[in-house]
Amino acid sequence: MECRATISVAGDEELICAAFLPEKKGLKAERAHYTVRKGKGMVVFEVSAEDSVAFRAAVNAITKMLSVIEKVKKV
């Protein structure tokens, strides 16, 4: 089962893009991958995976980094 999603994050595009800079071209694992790009006033993640477990892992990686960014902004 192939899984796909587009995640759009509004907010501090520069900070989010800088945090994901090491993965500018996105994560490319054997079963899942995602790309990161700037959209109109937001950052857009395109996630694709071969199965639901790999999909969840890719989405978790994105959301964990976004949580870190959010916590750092509060400090």
N, C-alpha and C positions, 0 to 999 in steps of 0.2 A: 504494500500500500504506500503510495507516494503522498507525502504531506508537504503543503506549501502555505506560506503566510507572508503578508506584508505588514510590518509594524512601523507606524509613524509616531515619532516622538517630537512634540513641540517643546520649545524652550531654548536653552542656550546651545545653539547649533555648534558654535565654535568649540566650546568645552567638550561636548559629546564627541565631535569629530576628532578632537585632539586625543581624547581618551581611547578611541578606537583606531588611532593612527597606525599602531603596529599591525593592525588587521585591516588596513585600508582596502585591500582587495577582498577582504572577507575571510572567514574560516573555510578551509577546504579540507574536510576530513573524508574518510573513505565512504561514510554513509550519509553525511549531512554537510551542508555549506550555507553560508550567508554572505551577502554583500552589504556594504554600508555606503550611502550616498546622501548628499545634501538635497533636500527638496525645497519647496517654497515655504520658508519659515520653519522648517522641521528637518529632522534626520530620518531617513527611510531605510529600514532593514528589509531585505528580501531573503526569506528563509526557505530552504528546500531540503527535504530528507527522504531517504528511501523507506523509512519505517517510523512508527510513532515514537519509539524509544530514542532514536537518534534526533528526531524532531524536537522532542522535549529537552534533550541535552543542549541543543543549539539555542533554543529559546531561553533556557535557564542561564546559559552563558551570557546572553545579551542582557537579560533582566538583572542578573547579579552585578554586572558592570554598571548598569544604569543606577542601581541602588547605591553603589559606592560613590558615583558621581554626585548623586543627590545628597548623601551624607557629607561629602567633602564641601559642597557648596554651603552647607549650614555652619561649618566650622569657621 
